[in-house]
Amino acid sequence: MLLTRLCLTSALALCAQGAMAEMSFNRIASFATVDNMAEADDHGRESSAEIIAASPDGMTLVYTDSPLGVIARIDITDPRAPKPLGTVAMGGEPTAVSVAGPNALVAVNTSESYTAPSGKLVTVDLASGEIRGECDLGGQPDSTAVAPDGSFLAIAIENERDEDAGDGRVGQMPEGWLVKLPLSKGTPDCAALQKIAMTGLAEIAPEDPEPEFVDVNTSGEIAVTMQENNHIVVIGADGSIAAHFPAGSVDLTGIDTTDERGALIFSQEQPGRLREPDGLGWIDDNHFITANEGDMDGGSRGFTVFRKDGTVVYESGPELEYEIVRIGHYPDKRSDAKGVEPEGMEIARFGETTFAFILSERGSIAAVYDVTDPSAPKLRQLLPSGIAPEGVMAIPSRNLLVTANEADLIEDGGARAHVMIYEYQDAPPAYPQLTSAGTETLIGWGALSGLTALDGKLYAVNDSFYGYQPTIFEIDPTQVPARITRAIRVTRAGWPAQKLDLEGIVADGEGGFWLASEGRTDRLVPHALYHVNAEGEIKADQENAVWDHYTASIERDDVERLHRPTEETLEAAKADLIETVQTSEIDLTDPLALLDVTLDYQVLKETSKISAAARSVKLADMRKHLTKGETALIASEVNEYLRANKLIAEPGSPGWLSLARAMMRAEIEALQRTLERDKGDYTGQPHDPLVKPATGARRELAKPGETIMEVFEIFAAENKNGVAQDRINQSRRDVGIFVQMVGASFPISRITKVEVREWKQLLKKYPVKATETKVFAGMNIHQIVKANEKEGKPVIADRTVNRYLSSLSALLSWSEENGYIDRNPVEKMMLKKESSTPTLPYTSDQLNKLFSSPWFAGCQSADEWRNVAKPGNVLIRDHRFWVPLIMLFSSARPGEIGQLAVTDVRELHGHWIMHITTEGDETEEGKSVKTEGSMRVVPVHPELIRFGFLSYHEQRVKEGGSQLFPGAKRNERGQMMADVSREFGRYMTRIGLKEGRGLSLYSFRHGATDALRRAGYLDKEFGFILGHAEPSMTGRYGIMPQGILEQRVELINAIAYPGLNLDHLAA
């Protein structure tokens, strides 16, 4: 349950709306960007409205259209009937537009590549559309802002990073900066352009600032966000840095951070979430507000008010997101990314009120806040914008507000990109028309389909977009706006029902509903009608229970009648009784003695009457209990049915009571049939409409502990083959994508070749790095594959498809061995293996060139990867120096070396050794090995000692750290040295050693293997040195007899490279 304060926040917002009902912003017109195309143009082309500005008189709008490479103008002399004024080509990609005097000043990106950015400022006469001039900006521009007095234009030169290069992070040259360009009557003075450097300020990639958004206050101070750097800079009127500070972070709680194919679950958190602000606007000369969209690492889903010295005076946290949730605009596909993504903004004063208009790019909402008091913003309205609002402009002189909305859905047959026009008018807000505000807990909703009315209320269902959370929403239509007052989850056995696409709903007259589900055979979604009770529980289980109980009762009656005594049995019993009386010494004058001897016969004789009487009494009691709502007579049968059918319902819960009452009605009907049978009538059928054969298919859910991921965790914990943790994590992700397709409650025992085949076909269309690609953020595998039909991203190779299949196959092979599944359906379903490029060893010439290069011989900087390839006087002597050399003279894997503890290097029987093991795991980064057989003792090669390895080790002992190479880290997937391996490959390309595939960090390992072969050893004689041996106690604990150690020393010392000269490393 969310904190009550959140509900109060919503209530305050609603009250605020009511209080200012006399003046509200309401949409009065929209303008499709396609209408600005010439009649002869191809109107099927994508167009957009991104950044927008207005003429000084507020009669003309101008916006950037990046897809077409133009700016476009709109005549809003009559704002309710906007008219197109056409487009002006910019000779590049327009990124921003501001208006100064008669001119539109357009920032244009003309970059040929990320590494060679360029741009210009184009001056356009706003009235005629004539281009008046251009200024070279020297880099790729982003946003622009005109000083309130019109004296200059501020331009953020971002020089944005390439998200597909390397790890996609900042630290990609060239850096960005700020341009301050003097203006005279709206015309820029290009010769007086001032470039303001911003390097060395941010904590994140200080060498590569990426200015994002600018705004200017009335004192001429410029505030700049550097989004990827999570930093804010204030530049004084004189052009100097007046202040700068990190944008900081927010602890987010009560949010949805998981895209699970459609479920709004606001119970998760993101502690320390970087703000990474985008839009920024000055409220007054001392305060500005940021929209914390996020980009590289963060995004705190809200907005923040700062003093210009960096003091936070207000933090919204997730409250704006909550308000967007309540009106049905929450973008669930973005839950695992940045939620509603506040991005653009505008600050303007209407009358006595200063408003902040904050755009939610993903929520398609413009939020209106009263920020007259910067420390206490008050939500006034949520305006429906077009899809993906990017720019906003206020025109207080005409009581107008406009938004530019960039998404053009022409390819999907949807809405075109639009400019929306709102008027500040004496009228109540027209939007929202439906909200869940005022409920005790936060209710998210959307994608409503079917609707029905019942007792003055409306009931609506959501469709398959929320496939993991099918819901019936109770709506009170008497309020304005109409209010969702309750969310009734559609469930099976207490869990969200799967494989539904709800499109229709109607009341059943008994407090429940009939739901219509539109099927889809390719996804195993049946066309069906479902009967649910008042709590949303699908009645298929209840129908089965009722009919099963009725038929079981009739069957028991059949058995009881079958065992009733026949005439022959009674005659035999009578004869036995007479014989007993005649041969015993019973006093026939004693009635108790006579009763005692004849009782069994009397009971046997009256069996039918006794049975009928007992059933009549039970029928009367059952009816009485049903009338009173008591369930004691049926409780044991209910619990047994639940147990036998693996259903979940707590005794006394609404679901349990509903089932109990239904089963009582079934028993009453069965008892009535038995009494009819006593009279010879075997034709009776149930009269109660509830008691009828079940129409729904019997459900098969996974037994407790037998869902796919539950079994995976058991498989991973057992890890009988000693697989490295990073590989287990990779397999967990791979199998998770399979679960994405079949559903979380799918039993592992039901996986067949049909499901594997469907998954394989999807994987063959699955794009490379799909989960890391921005355009696919929040999508499931079906949606990603569909979206890539448009995006055209390269798809994963067959070998990667096989990796996914192998991950599933490993789980299912283990599951077959452990009785979870009859056979592994992945067998024989792998794709044909591609011929891969083998990893090659280095030649002696290549090794000499490599070890004489800056990485090993002296570079410009050891702190920046890009400068490692540049010759200099800085010697790298950390893990980056030692790991390649140790690989060269031991054939150990880079991850094995990087995780070594200081205590893993020691002297044993007069020889220095490295103990590769998972034991004694006291290092910060933890330890893992590929297999248990990888744990081994490897002697230290004499060359490593000559290069100073033991001196390095001694220094680490003195420093007292646990890890031998403290700079060696694991990535987010748990892979040790992944960053070094990646950068090493790039480095070799820079120094001209790597052409195509084949050479990598692992080439050292292959070279050592070849060196042992050159020394005359067979593979089977040195496999254990490479970590290819069977597990052993020696490998685990490093305890080894001297004789065996001498053999290993001999092997390691045999590793040599003819023609390789490394004397300079020893010096």
Beta strands, then each sheet from edge to edge (+ up, - down):
strand 1: 24-32
strand 2: 52-54
strand 3: 60-65
strand 4: 70-75
strand 5: 83-89
strand 6: 93-100
strand 7: 103-109
strand 8: 119-125
strand 9: 131-136
strand 10: 141-146
strand 11: 152-157
strand 12: 177-184
strand 13: 187-188
strand 14: 194-197
strand 15: 213-216
strand 16: 222-226
strand 17: 231-235
strand 18: 241-246
strand 19: 249-255
strand 20: 268-274
strand 21: 280-282
strand 22: 287-291
strand 23: 303-307
strand 24: 312-315
strand 25: 342-350
strand 26: 353-360
strand 27: 365-370
strand 28: 378-384
strand 29: 389-395
strand 30: 400-405
strand 31: 418-425
strand 32: 434-435
strand 33: 448-454
strand 34: 457-462
strand 35: 471-476
strand 36: 482-489
strand 37: 491-492
strand 38: 495-496
strand 39: 502-507
strand 40: 513-517
strand 41: 528-532
strand 42: 905-908
strand 43: 911-916
strand 44: 936-939
sheet 1: 1+ 31- 30+ 29-
sheet 2: 2+ 3- 4+ 5-
sheet 3: 6+ 7- 8+ 9-
sheet 4: 10+ 11- 12+ 13-
sheet 5: 10+ 11- 12+ 14-
sheet 6: 15+ 16- 17+ 18-
sheet 7: 19+ 20-
sheet 8: 21+ 22- 23+ 24-
sheet 9: 25+ 26- 27+ 28-
sheet 10: 32+ 36+ 35- 34+ 33-
sheet 11: 37+ 38-
sheet 12: 39+ 40- 41+
sheet 13: 42+ 43- 44+
end
